[in-house]
């Protein structure tokens, strides 16, 4: 869901057992507070870093408050204390918001989660909804919103646009507990970018080191995320995304993430209960997708929206606006004609979205990728849908 732009409407179906092997699936959709119509997603830790850290550095208390009360016990975040086995000294490693080695290991676990649960859309939505609350007109952190991990708190999870994202948190929480040297804010964005890359999308130039908020009182107010069916779709998209500091090209590029996912009418108010492309899952069957291969990241969204030839494919008012508004149409036509141009602009827009409102430690951020292109799993259409 592009959630700054798009939110993903559908959510994965999870069993109550954390060990369930049932694939979890969700879709990308935009969120509207009033009608929960989406367009676009802690345990206290005492960690001794051994194999995951090049030094004997120990960090204690990188704990944040919880998801929701019936899942986790709420705890105040405690300061991070860093020391080496020889005691603190000027040469001792600096303790940043997240540890690079743990970020790399967490990314591998996320890739495995994607391979087994097919949860690409809802993880994209998770990152978008955490960052998409940013308001460029507010200077103070965390009042300005953005990528700060606040979405883990119940008060924000209950926002209508975030319906179903508790399922994404359930998926990601075991990874957070395993790598407590990674902040929620970083983990959400790491999961979102990894989902795009593993679905065959572009390599996204990400940086990490985002600082988490520590209490639910620091969550943004409801109403900052987009609605799927406003009376003036183009104006609404600009109102929401201009507030984030994004432009028309970035709005259209981010909308292209609707190439992933499906919408369920019983959850978002949009889409058909089932189509020939969604009747076989994965996860719980049903819903309506924007594209025929709705777990493959490509430019088919723009092609399908332009042609509007398949009644089994979803077109929201905000989707249609991309070819109806003169400024949006320039970019939508460009992306429909060329996937390379779409991938380039999408990667830049996604990276920008993931940084909105974040406070980084260290200030310049942390880069964990070596520049190598990811090698996504070979896409086999029959594995994902009857289409």
C-alpha positions in Angstrom: 0.0 0.0 0.0 1.8 2.8 -0.6 0.8 3.9 2.6 1.9 7.2 2.6 0.1 6.8 -0.4 -1.4 3.5 -0.3 -2.3 1.4 2.4 -2.9 -2.2 2.0 -6.4 -3.1 2.7 -6.4 -6.7 3.2 -4.7 -8.4 6.0 -3.1 -11.8 6.5 -5.0 -14.6 8.1 -3.1 -16.0 10.9 -3.7 -19.0 13.2 -3.6 -18.5 16.9 -0.6 -20.6 17.1 2.7 -18.8 16.4 4.1 -22.0 14.9 1.3 -22.2 12.3 2.6 -22.8 8.8 -0.5 -21.4 7.1 0.6 -18.7 4.7 -0.4 -15.2 5.8 -1.5 -12.8 3.2 -2.5 -9.2 3.1 -3.0 -6.5 0.6 -1.9 -3.0 0.0 -4.5 -0.3 0.3 -4.9 3.2 1.3 -6.4 4.0 4.6 -9.3 6.3 5.4 -10.1 7.1 9.1 -13.8 7.4 8.7 -14.6 4.3 6.8 -11.4 2.3 7.3 -10.8 2.3 3.6 -7.2 1.8 3.1 -5.0 2.9 0.3 -1.8 2.0 1.2 1.0 -1.6 8.0 8.7 -5.4 23.2 9.9 -6.9 25.2 12.6 -5.4 27.2 15.8 -6.9 26.1 19.1 -7.7 27.7 21.4 -8.7 24.9 24.9 -9.9 24.9 26.2 -9.5 21.4 28.6 -12.2 20.5 28.4 -13.7 17.0 26.2 -10.8 15.9 28.7 -8.2 16.8 32.3 -7.9 16.0 33.2 -6.8 19.5 32.4 -8.0 22.9 30.1 -5.1 23.3 27.1 -5.6 25.5 23.9 -3.5 25.3 21.2 -3.7 27.8 17.7 -2.3 27.8 17.0 -1.6 24.2 13.4 -2.2 25.0 10.4 -0.4 23.7 6.8 -0.5 24.7 4.6 -3.1 23.4 2.2 -3.8 20.6 -1.1 -4.3 22.3 -1.9 -5.1 25.8 -3.2 -8.6 25.3 -0.1 -9.6 23.4 2.7 -8.0 25.2 3.2 -6.3 28.6 3.8 -2.6 28.4 7.1 -1.4 29.5 8.8 1.9 29.5 11.9 2.1 27.3 15.1 2.2 29.2 18.2 3.9 28.1 20.7 1.9 26.1 23.8 1.2 28.2 26.9 0.3 26.3 30.1 -1.2 27.6 32.9 -3.4 26.5 34.2 -6.3 28.3 37.2 -4.2 29.3 35.1 -1.3 30.6 34.1 1.9 28.9 36.8 3.8 27.1 37.1 6.3 24.3 37.9 3.4 22.0 34.8 1.5 22.9 32.3 1.1 20.1 29.5 3.7 20.1 26.0 2.3 20.7 23.8 3.5 17.9 20.0 3.1 17.6 20.5 -0.3 15.8 23.4 -2.6 15.3 24.5 -3.2 11.7 25.2 -6.9 12.2 21.8 -7.5 13.7 20.1 -5.6 10.9 21.8 -7.9 8.4 20.7 -11.0 10.3 17.2 -9.6 10.7 16.9 -9.1 7.0 17.7 -12.7 6.3 15.0 -13.8 8.7 12.6 -11.4 7.0 13.4 -13.0 3.7 12.7 -16.4 5.1 9.4 -15.1 6.5 8.4 -13.8 3.1 9.3 -17.2 1.5 7.1 -19.1 3.9 4.2 -16.7 4.6 3.8 -14.8 1.4 3.2 -11.7 3.4 4.9 -9.2 1.1 1.9 -6.7 0.8 1.2 -6.4 4.5 4.9 -5.8 5.3 5.0 -3.0 2.7 2.0 -1.5 4.3 3.5 -1.8 7.8 6.5 0.4 6.8 4.4 2.9 4.9 1.9 3.4 7.7 4.6 4.0 10.2 6.3 6.7 8.1 3.2 8.1 6.3 2.0 10.0 9.3 4.8 12.6 8.8 3.9 16.3 8.8 6.6 18.5 7.2 5.0 21.6 8.9 5.9 20.3 12.4 9.6 20.5 13.3 9.7 18.7 16.7 10.3 15.0 17.0 8.2 12.9 17.5 5.2 15.3 17.2 6.0 15.5 13.4 5.2 11.8 13.0 6.9 9.6 10.5 9.1 6.5 10.8 9.6 6.3 14.6 8.0 2.9 15.5 4.9 4.4 17.0 2.7 2.0 15.1 3.4 -0.7 17.6 1.2 1.0 20.2 -2.4 0.0 20.6 -3.7 3.6 20.3 -2.3 4.0 16.8 -3.1 0.4 15.8 -6.7 1.2 16.4 -6.7 4.0 13.8 -9.1 2.9 11.0 -6.5 3.1 8.3 -4.4 0.6 10.3 -7.1 -2.1 10.5 -5.4 -5.6 10.3 -1.8 -4.4 10.8 -1.8 -6.2 14.2 -1.2 -9.3 12.0 1.9 -7.8 10.6 3.2 -7.0 14.1 2.5 -10.6 15.1 4.6 -11.8 12.1 7.5 -9.4 12.8 7.6 -9.6 16.7 9.6 -12.8 16.9 12.3 -11.2 14.8 12.3 -8.1 17.1 12.7 -10.4 20.1 15.5 -12.3 18.4 17.3 -9.1 17.5 16.6 -6.6 20.2 19.5 -4.5 19.0 17.2 -3.4 16.1 14.6 -0.7 16.7 11.0 -1.1 15.7 11.3 1.9 13.4 14.2 0.2 11.6 12.6 -3.2 11.6 9.3 -1.9 10.0 11.2 -0.2 7.2 13.6 -3.1 6.7 10.6 -5.4 6.3 8.9 -3.1 3.8 11.9 -2.6 1.6 12.8 -6.3 1.7 9.3 -7.2 0.7 9.5 -5.1 -2.5 12.9 -6.4 -3.4 12.0 -10.1 -2.8 8.9 -9.7 -4.9 11.1 -8.8 -7.9 11.1 -5.1 -7.4 14.0 -2.6 -7.5 16.8 -2.4 -5.0 15.9 0.4 -2.6 18.8 2.6 -1.3 17.9 2.3 2.4 19.6 3.6 5.5 18.9 2.6 9.1 19.5 3.9 12.6 16.0 5.2 13.3 15.2 6.0 16.9 12.0 4.6 18.5 9.4 6.6 20.4 9.0 5.2 23.9 5.4 5.8 24.9 1.9 5.7 23.3 1.5 9.4 24.2 4.0 10.1 21.4 1.8 8.6 18.7 0.3 10.9 16.0 -3.4 11.7 16.0 -5.7 9.8 13.7 -6.4 11.1 10.2 -3.0 11.6 8.6 -3.2 8.6 6.2 -5.0 8.7 2.8 -8.5 7.5 2.0 -9.3 5.2 -0.9 -12.5 6.9 -2.0 -12.5 10.6 -1.3 -14.9 12.9 -3.3 -11.9 14.5 -5.1 -9.3 11.7 -5.4 -6.5 13.7 -7.0 -6.9 16.7 -4.6 -7.0 14.3 -1.6 -3.8 12.5 -2.7 -2.0 15.9 -3.1 -3.3 17.1 0.3 -2.0 14.1 2.1 1.3 13.6 0.2 2.2 17.3 -0.1 1.9 17.4 3.7 4.7 14.8 3.7 6.8 16.8 1.3 6.2 14.5 -1.6 5.5 15.6 -5.2 3.3 14.4 -8.1 5.9 12.1 -9.5 6.5 10.4 -6.1 2.7 10.1 -5.6 2.3 8.2 -8.8 5.4 6.1 -8.4 4.4 5.0 -4.9 0.9 4.2 -6.1 2.6 1.6 -8.2 3.1 -0.6 -5.1 -0.6 -1.6 -5.6 0.9 -4.1 -8.0 1.2 -6.1 -4.8 -1.8 -7.2 -2.7 -5.6 -7.5 -2.7 -8.5 -5.8 -1.0 -11.2 -7.6 1.0 -14.7 -5.9 1.1 -15.4 -7.2 4.6 -12.3 -5.4 5.9 -11.7 -2.3 3.8 -15.1 -1.8 2.2 -13.6 -2.2 -1.3 -13.3 -5.0 -3.8 -15.0 -8.2 -4.6 -15.3 -11.1 -2.2 -13.4 -13.3 -4.6 -12.0 -13.4 -8.2 -10.4 -16.0 -10.4 -7.1 -14.5 -9.4 -7.6 -14.8 -5.6 -9.8 -17.8 -5.1 -6.8 -20.1 -4.4 -5.0 -17.8 -1.9 -2.2 -18.1 -0.7 -3.4 -17.7 2.8 -7.1 -17.3 3.2 -8.7 -17.2 -0.4 -10.6 -14.2 -1.6 -10.5 -10.5 -2.1 -9.8 -8.6 -5.2 -6.3 -7.7 -6.5 -5.1 -4.8 -8.6 -3.1 -7.1 -10.8 -3.3 -10.7 -12.0 0.0 -11.7 -10.4 -0.5 -9.9 -7.1 2.7 -11.1 -5.4 5.0 -9.9 -8.2 6.4 -6.4 -8.2 6.4 -5.0 -11.7 4.6 -2.2 -13.7 1.5 -4.2 -14.5 -0.5 -2.0 -12.2 -0.2 1.0 -14.5 -0.9 -1.2 -17.6 -4.0 -2.7 -16.0 -5.4 0.6 -14.6 -4.9 2.2 -18.0 -6.7 -0.5 -20.0 -9.5 -1.3 -17.5 -10.4 -4.4 -19.4 -10.6 -6.9 -16.6 -13.5 -6.7 -14.3 -11.8 -9.0 -11.8 -9.1 -6.4 -11.2 -9.6 -3.6 -8.7 -9.6 0.1 -9.6 -10.1 2.5 -6.7 -11.0 6.1 -7.2 -7.5 7.1 -6.3 -6.1 4.6 -8.8 -8.3 6.0 -11.6 -7.2 9.5 -10.8 -3.7 8.7 -11.9 -4.9 8.6 -15.5 -7.5 11.3 -15.2 -5.5 14.1 -13.6 -3.3 15.8 -16.2 -0.2 16.0 -14.1 -0.4 12.5 -12.7 -1.1 11.1 -16.1 2.3 12.1 -17.5 4.0 9.8 -15.0 1.4 7.0 -15.1 1.8 6.8 -18.9 5.6 6.8 -18.5 5.5 3.9 -16.0 2.9 1.9 -18.1 5.3 2.1 -21.0 8.5 1.3 -19.2 9.2 -0.7 -16.1 12.8 0.5 -15.9 11.6 4.1 -15.4 9.0 3.0 -12.8 11.6 1.0 -10.8 14.0 3.9 -10.7 11.5 6.4 -9.5 9.8 4.0 -7.2 13.1 3.1 -5.4 13.9 6.7 -4.9 10.4 7.5 -3.6 10.2 4.5 -1.3 13.6 5.4 0.3 12.4 9.0 0.8 9.2 7.8 2.3 11.0 5.5 4.7 13.0 8.3 6.1 10.2 10.8 6.7 10.2 12.2 10.2 12.8 9.8 11.5 15.5 10.7 14.0 18.7 8.9 13.1 21.5 7.7 15.5 24.1 8.2 14.1 22.8 11.3 12.3 24.1 10.1 8.9 22.4 6.7 9.3 23.6 3.2 8.8 24.0 1.4 5.5 24.0 -2.4 5.6 23.8 -3.4 1.9 27.0 -4.0 -0.2 25.3 -2.7 -3.3 24.7 -6.1 -4.7 21.3 -6.6 -6.4 19.0 -9.0 -4.5 18.2 -12.3 -6.1 14.5 -12.8 -5.5 12.9 -16.2 -5.6 11.9 -17.2 -9.2 8.3 -16.1 -9.6 5.9 -18.9 -10.6 2.3 -17.6 -11.2 0.6 -20.8 -10.3 2.2 -20.8 -6.9 0.4 -17.6 -6.0 -2.9 -17.6 -7.7 -5.1 -19.4 -10.3 -4.1 -16.7 -12.7 
